């Protein structure tokens, strides 16, 4: 049976920075690749998704972590659901738009019910028997309220909020919500009809109409995996100045075995040495054409023991000398 995976929201790096948490520590604690948050399109299985959340919470060390996340969310951050929501005319339309994209960025489904006198938003967590972290469920409920307040710039409070397992220190959460947080059979938040249709000051339908096709294409492209060669190049960009350019070192950075990495690179029709050569050549050209760094320093930045080795390697790559490239530039 195919294991479902979910796209990692592009704002994780920004969010961790705003929370004062080091991404490297979070990824290491979660046993995830060092370059995870630098990859342009990331898919995580539910267990890894939950580990990432738990690790961020542990690194922050704050019992009110869900509240801190909602406080850190910024309207100018490009998160597909957030962008879709804030361009909307009101909370009702925002919830419907978010529901369309929500299940693509996490192991959850967002159900929206427009009733005669209320708007109900319910979260259904997929991929049982895995249970989502209590704090993650709590954050999603709180985020609905944050969204309503961000869009309207009004102190909107829900009329009902329930979840199957209450967080510790209930008081600060109820103070944040402006209403009771009760134990119930569903993860649900309900707003009055008047709050659901209150105009969003952030509404921008022309911008949404212009951007929606591109957003839909981004979501359609999420299933296309990032090439291993591209990930290796990104890892080498960071590793080359330190001289840690062996396949073993890169495999460790990408959280795979050397044998697995070699097999995946060969499946893409290239080799580790070829990727290393191309990466070094590209960096060398950049330094020679865009900077005034002396050849001795460029040699060091490319991981060579001494300049003569760099000169010989560069001539073998390009058939030209570093000096000729710099003069031409």
Helices and strands as residue ranges (DSSP letters): E 5-7, H 12-18, H 23-30, G 36-38, E 43-45, H 46-60, H 65-72, H 80-86, H 91-102, E 108-114, E 118-125, H 134-152, E 160-163, H 170-177, E 181-183, E 187-192, H 193-196, H 205-220, G 221-223, H 228-239, G 240-242, H 247-253, H 258-267, H 272-290, H 295-301, H 307-318, H 322-328
